[in-house]
Amino acid sequence: MHHKKLIFSIVMLMAVGLFANGCTVYDVAVEERNVGDYASDEKIAFLIEKDFLADDLVKYMDFDASSYEGMVYIVGEYESRAQVDRAVKIAKSVEGVRSVTTYLLPKKANDSCGTTDNLELYAKVKNLLVQDKDIWSTNVEIKTVQCNVVLLGIVGSAAERDKIIAHAKSVKSARSVKSFLRIKRG
C-alpha cells in the first residue's frame, strides 16, 4: 500500500511540474532573481520536497519547502520535535542550501481553523495582492498554516514589502502575519 502511495505521489508531482512549466516563463520574466538563481532555487525546493516524500518520519503533506538564493524556508505543521529536526536535516543536506529557516507550528487536534479556512485566507490575501498594480504579486509566495499567513519571496523595495504585509494584515481571518520577504540585493 505504501508503495502505491509513493508512486501516486510521484506521478502527481510530475503532473504539477508539467502544469507549472507553462507558468515558469512568466515567473522568470517578473522575478527579482536572475534566471540561474531562479532555476537553482526551484531545483533545491524540488529536491527537498522529493526527500520529504521519501522519508518515513517527515510527512510530505505537512511541510512545504521554498528556496530564495539558497535560503530555504520550511513552513507547516509538525507532530513531534523529531519530525522537525529530520525535516531541517533533510533540507540542509541538499546541495546549494545556504541556510534553513522554519515556520512550523505544532498540530492542534481541535483547531477551529481547518483546510477550508486556510484556503479561503490564502485566496483573500492573493486577491488583494493581484489587485494592487503597484506590486508584483507573482514574486510573493503565500502560505497559510492554522490561519496564520506566511509571506515568502524577494521584492523590489521596502515600500513594496510593507504594502504586501499591510494587505495580508488587513484580512480579518488572519490570526497573524509572518513576513520572510526579502528586498532584492542592489
C-alpha positions in Angstrom: 0.0 0.0 0.0 2.8 2.4 0.9 4.4 1.7 -2.5 1.2 2.6 -4.3 1.0 5.9 -2.4 4.6 6.7 -3.2 4.1 6.1 -6.9 0.8 8.1 -6.9 2.6 11.0 -5.2 5.5 11.0 -7.7 3.0 11.0 -10.6 1.2 13.9 -9.0 4.4 15.8 -8.5 5.3 15.3 -12.2 1.9 16.4 -13.3 2.1 19.6 -11.2 5.6 20.1 -12.7 4.3 19.9 -16.2 1.5 22.3 -15.5 3.8 24.7 -13.7 6.2 24.7 -16.6 4.0 27.0 -18.6 3.9 29.4 -15.7 7.7 29.3 -15.4 8.3 31.6 -18.4 6.1 34.3 -16.9 7.5 33.8 -13.4 11.1 34.3 -14.6 10.0 37.4 -16.6 8.8 39.2 -13.5 11.1 37.6 -11.0 13.6 39.6 -8.9 16.2 36.8 -9.2 18.2 36.1 -12.3 17.3 33.0 -14.4 20.2 31.0 -12.9 19.3 31.7 -9.3 15.6 31.1 -10.0 16.4 27.7 -11.6 18.8 26.8 -8.8 16.1 27.7 -6.2 13.5 25.7 -7.9 15.8 22.7 -8.0 16.7 23.0 -4.3 13.0 23.2 -3.3 12.1 20.2 -5.6 14.9 18.0 -4.2 14.0 18.9 -0.6 10.3 18.0 -1.2 11.3 14.8 -3.0 13.3 13.8 0.0 10.4 14.7 2.3 8.2 12.5 0.3 10.6 9.5 0.6 11.1 9.9 4.3 9.1 7.9 6.8 9.2 10.4 9.6 8.6 13.6 7.7 5.1 13.7 6.3 5.2 15.4 2.9 1.8 17.0 3.2 2.7 18.6 6.5 5.8 20.6 5.2 6.4 22.9 2.3 9.9 24.0 1.2 10.8 27.1 -0.7 14.1 28.5 -1.7 15.3 32.0 -2.4 19.0 32.4 -3.4 19.8 29.2 -1.5 18.0 30.3 1.7 15.4 27.6 2.4 12.1 28.2 4.3 10.1 25.2 5.6 6.5 26.0 6.5 4.0 23.7 8.0 2.8 21.7 11.0 4.5 19.0 13.0 3.6 16.2 15.3 6.9 15.8 17.1 10.2 17.6 17.6 11.9 14.6 15.8 9.9 15.3 12.7 11.1 19.0 12.7 14.7 18.0 13.3 14.5 15.5 10.4 13.0 18.0 8.0 15.7 20.5 8.8 18.4 17.8 8.4 17.0 16.8 5.0 16.9 20.4 3.8 20.5 21.1 5.0 21.7 18.0 3.1 20.7 19.4 -0.3 23.5 20.9 -2.3 23.2 24.7 -2.7 21.4 25.3 0.6 22.9 28.2 2.4 20.5 28.4 5.4 17.3 26.9 6.7 14.6 28.9 8.4 11.4 27.3 9.7 7.9 28.5 10.4 6.4 25.3 12.0 3.5 25.0 14.4 2.5 22.0 16.5 -0.5 20.3 15.1 -3.7 21.1 17.1 -6.4 18.3 17.2 -9.3 20.7 17.8 -8.2 23.8 15.9 -11.1 25.9 14.7 -9.1 26.7 11.5 -9.2 23.9 9.0 -8.1 23.3 5.5 -11.1 25.3 4.0 -10.3 28.2 6.3 -6.7 28.2 5.2 -7.6 28.1 1.5 -10.1 30.9 1.9 -7.5 33.0 3.8 -4.9 32.3 1.0 -7.4 33.4 -1.6 -8.3 36.6 0.2 -4.6 37.6 0.5 -3.7 36.6 -3.0 -6.7 38.6 -4.4 -5.6 41.7 -2.6 -2.0 41.3 -4.0 -3.2 40.7 -7.5 -5.5 43.7 -7.4 -2.7 46.0 -6.3 -1.0 47.2 -9.6 2.0 48.7 -7.6 3.3 45.3 -6.6 4.4 42.1 -8.4 2.1 39.6 -6.7 3.8 36.7 -8.6 7.0 37.4 -6.6 5.2 36.6 -3.4 4.6 33.1 -2.2 1.7 32.9 0.4 1.5 30.0 2.8 -1.3 29.6 5.4 -0.9 27.5 8.5 -3.6 27.4 11.2 -5.0 30.6 9.8 -1.6 32.3 10.1 -0.2 33.9 6.9 3.4 33.4 5.9 4.9 35.6 3.2 8.0 34.5 1.2 9.9 35.9 -1.7 12.1 38.6 -3.0 10.6 42.0 -3.7 11.9 45.2 -5.3 11.7 47.6 -2.4 10.9 48.2 1.2 7.8 50.1 0.2 6.6 47.1 -1.8 7.3 44.7 1.1 5.5 46.9 3.5 2.4 47.2 1.3 2.3 43.4 0.8 2.4 42.9 4.6 -0.3 45.5 5.1 -2.5 43.7 2.6 -2.1 40.4 4.5 -2.7 42.0 7.9 -5.9 43.6 6.6 -7.6 40.2 6.2 -9.6 39.8 9.4 -9.4 36.0 9.4 -5.6 36.1 9.6 -4.5 35.3 13.1 -1.0 36.6 12.4 1.2 37.6 9.5 4.9 36.5 9.4 7.0 38.0 6.6 10.1 36.4 5.3 10.0 38.8 2.3 13.5 40.0 1.3 14.4 43.1 -0.6 16.4 42.5 -3.8 20.1 43.0 -3.4 21.4 46.0 -5.3 
